[in-house]
Amino acid sequence: MVRDVSTDVVIVNYNAGNLLADCVQSVLAEGACHVFVVDNDSHDDSLAHLSASISDACVTIIRNGQNLGFAAACNMGARASNASTLLFLNPDSVLAEGSLRRMMEVLESDSSIGMVGGLLCNPDGSEQPGGRRVFPTPRRAFMRAFGLSHLGKWFPSLFSDFLLHKEPLPLAPTPVEAISGACMLVKREAVEDVGLWDEGYFLHCEDLDWCMRFRLNNWRVVFVPDARVIHVWGACSRSRPFFVEWHKHHGMLRFYNKFFRKQYPGPLWWLVVLGVWLRFGLVSTYFAARLALAQIKGALRGGVRA
C-alpha cells in the first residue's frame, strides 16, 4: 500500500456501526499516514467490526469512557498526531478515489489556505447541504428556519440562504466562508495559530466556529468540488433527535454570542435568543408528534396481528 500522502486522519465515532470500517478503509486506500479513531463511548458493535475488518498498524483507537462531544474528541485526535496536515472526517463518510490527494494539492497550493473541504454527496451522488456555505447570521438563520429563504431568488439581499448547495457547482476550488465538519483538511501551522476546536460546543456549530476563527486569523477556507466524499447524513445521530436538536440549538446560541452579540444589542439580542428556543420548541414538537404517530401505528399493527 502506498502511503505518500503526508496527513493523519481523525475520525470521531459514536455508534456508526459498519459504516466506521468502510470509512477507515477508504482513507487507508487513499494513502493516509495514520488514522486515529476517537470513540465517544459507543455501545454498538462499530469498534468490534472495525477490529475484525482492519488489522492495519496505522490505525489507533482511542476509547473514551463517556461521550465527551465532537469538539473534545477531535482535539484528542489532533493532540495524538504529530502530522503537519490533519483530516477530520465523519465515520459515516467514504472518500472517493483521489479525493484526499486532490484536497492536499489544493491545501498546499497557497500558503494562505488553512482549510479545505470536499464535495459532500448523498449515496445517490447529489450534493448535500452544508458542504459549502456562508456564515448563518441570526438573520439568515431566521429566514431559513421559517421558510423565507426561498424568496432569495427574487430578493437575495433580504432573504438569502446560508447554504450554497443549490448554487451552480463551481468548476474549480473556490474560497468560501465555511465548510462542514464532516470533512475538514487543515494545516497544522494554521491550527497552532488559530487554536484547536472550541470544546464549549458538544455537537453542531463547532465547525462554523472554527471556520470563523480561521477567517478572523486570515486563513482562507476553500471548497474543492472535484474531491468527492460520500456522506450518509445523520447516520450517527438519527436515533437521538431530541438530544441532537438540544445541542444544535445550544451551539447556535454559543456561536451567535461569540461572533454576533455586539451587532444585536439589548432587546434585539433577547429576540435572537427567543427565536432560537422557539425553533427548538417547534422542532421538538414535530419529533414528538412523529414518535407518537409511530407508536400508534405500531400498536394498531400489533392489534391486527393479535
N, C-alpha and C positions, 0 to 999 in steps of 0.2 A: 504494500500500500504506500502510495506516495504522499508524503506529508511536507509539502513545500509552501504551505500557507501559514505564515507566522501569526497565528492567532489562537487563543484559547476560547472555549465556549462555556458559558454559564447557563444552565437550564434549571429553573426553579420548578420543582414538581410538587403537585398536590393532587393525588388520586387521578392521574392521567391515564391509568390503565395501560393497554397495549400500545397506545399512541407514543408513550415515552420511548420505548425501544425503537420505534420507527424514526423518531426524531433524532436519537443518538446515532443510529445507523446512517442517517442522511448526512450528518455533519462529519462523521468519520470518513464517509465516502468522498466528501469534499476536501479531505486532507487537513482537517483541524489538528492542531498540535496536541491539545488535551481538552477533555470535556469534564467539567465539574457539574455534577447533578446535585443540587441542594434540595433535599427533601423536607418539606414542612409538615412532618408527622402524618404522612399518608396512611390510610387504613385500608387501602385496596391492595391488589397484587402487582402494582406497577413496578416496584423495585425488584420483586421476585422474578417477574417476567423479564426485566432488563438483565438481571444477573444470569438468567438461563439463556438469554439470546445473545449476549455480548460478553466475551471474556477478555476484551481488549485492556491491556495495561494502561492505556491512555485515558481511561475513564475512572474518575474518582467520585464516590458517593459520599456526600456529607449529610448525615442524618440529624435532624433537629428533633428534640423531644416534645416540641409543641409547634403550632403554626405561628411563626414569627412575622408573617406578612411577606409580600412580594419584595418590597424595597430592601428590607433587612436581609433576606435570603440572597438577593442579588449582590449585596455588599459582602456577604460571606464568601461567595464565589470569587468576587473581584479580589479580595484580600488573599485568597488561597492561590491565586495565579500571579506569576511574575512576567507574563507575556506583555509585549508592547501594544498589542491590539486585543480587544475583547469583544466577543459577540454574545449578546444577551438574547436568548431565544426561548419562546414558549414551548412547553413539552408537547403541545398539540399541533406542532408545526413540522413541516418537512421541507428541507432545502431542495430546490430543483437543481439539476446538474449544471455546474458552472456558476451558480449564484453567489457562493461565498467568494470565489476568485474575482468575480465582477465587482462585488461590493468593495473588496480590498483594493482593486485597481482605482476605483473612484475615491476611496478614502485617502489613498496615498498620492493622488494626482495633484493635490493642492495643500500646502501647509496650513491654510486657514480652515480646512474642512475638519471638523472634530467628530462628526457622527454621520452615519448613513443608514438608510433603511431600504429594504427591497419592496417589491410589489406583492402585497398580501392578497392571496387569491382564495376563494372558496374551492372546495373539491371539484366543482364544475368548471373552474377556470375563470369565473367572473371576479372582478375586483371587489375586495371588501372595503367597507368604510373604515377610516381611522389610519390607514397606512400613510396617507398624506393629508395634511390639514393645516389650517391656521389656528391660532390660539382661540379657544372658546371663551371669549369675554362674557361677562354676565349678560350683556345684551344679545350676543349671538346665541348663547345657550337658551335664553328665554324664547327667542324666535323659533329655535328647533323644538324645544320642549312642548310648545303649544301650537305646533303645526303651521307656523307662519313663514318658515324658511323657504317653502316652495314658491313664495311670492318674489324671491330673489331674482328670478329670471326676468321680471319686469322692473323691479326696484332694487337692484343689487346693493346700493348704498344704504338702504334701510333694512332689508330682510336677508342679507347674505348669510349663508350657512358657513360653519367652520369645517365641515367635511368636504373634501375635494374629489371624492371618487366618482362623482357624476360629471366632472370636468373631463375634457378630452385627455387621454393619456399622453404625457409628453414623450417625445421621441428620443430624448437624451436625459442624462442625470440633471435634476432640477433642484435648486435651493428651495426649501420650504420652511415654514415656521416650526412645524412639529411632525414627528413620525410616531409610530406605535411601539410601545414597549414589547410587543410580541416579537420584534426583530430589530435590534439596535446594534450596529457595529461601531465601536468607539476607539479612539486613540487613547492610550494610557496617559500621555502627556496632557491631553485635554481633561481627562478625569482628575488628574493631580491638580490642575489649575482650577477646575470648577468645583470639585468635591464629589464624593460618592452620592448615591441615591439618598433622598430625604426619608429617613425611617419614620417620620411622623405620619406618613401615609401607610396604610395597611394593604389596601387593594384599590387600584384605579387612581388615576391622575398623577401618580408619581412620575410617569413618563413625560407628561406635559410639563411638570415642574422641572425635570432635568433638561428638556429641550429649551425651556425659558432661560434657565441658568447658563446653558451653553451659549445662547444668543446674547445674553447680557454680558458675557465674558468674551464676546467677539469670535466665537467658534461657529462656523457655518454648519447647518444641518441640511443634508442632501438626500433627496428621494431618487432611487435608482430603478427605473421602470423595467429594465431588462434583467433584473435579478429576481426571479420568481420564488415565492415562498408559499406553499400550500398550508393554509391555516384552518383547522377545524374550530371555528369560532365558538368560544364559550364552553368547550368540551369539559373543562375542569371546574366550571362554576355553575353549570346548568341545574345541578341538584340542590343548590342553596340560594335561590333567588333573593330571599329577604336579606340574608347575610351579605350577599354581594351588593345589593342596592343600598343598604345602610352604609357600607364603607365607600361606595361610589359617591354618595351624596356628601358624606363627611369629607372625602377627598376633594370634592368640588369646592366646598367652603374653605378648606385649607389653602387650596390653590388661589382662589379669589382673594383671600385675606392677605396672602403673601405678596401678590403682584398687582392687585387692582384696588385694594382698600382705600388708598388715598384719592382715587378717582370717584369714589362713591361715599361722600361724607354724610354724617348724621343720619337722618331718617331714610335717605336713599339706600344706604348700606343695609339697614334693617329690612328694607323691602327685598333686597337681594337675598338675605338670609331666609326671609319668609317664603320667597319664591322657590328656593332650593328645597325646603322642607315640605312645601305644598306639593312639589313634584314628587318627592319621596312618598308622601301620603297617597297620591293618585296611583303611582306605580305599585305600591304595596297593596292597595285595594284591588287593582287589576289582578295581581298574582293570587291574592286570597280568593277572589271570585273564580279564577281558573282552577285553583286547588279544590274548592268546594264543589264545582261542577264535575270535576274528575271523580271525586269521591261519590257523588250522587250517581254518576253513570256506572261506576264500579259496583255500587250497591244494587242498582237495578239489574245489571248483568248477572250478579250473584243470585238475585231473587228469581230471575228467569231460569237459570240453570237448576236451582233447587226445585 
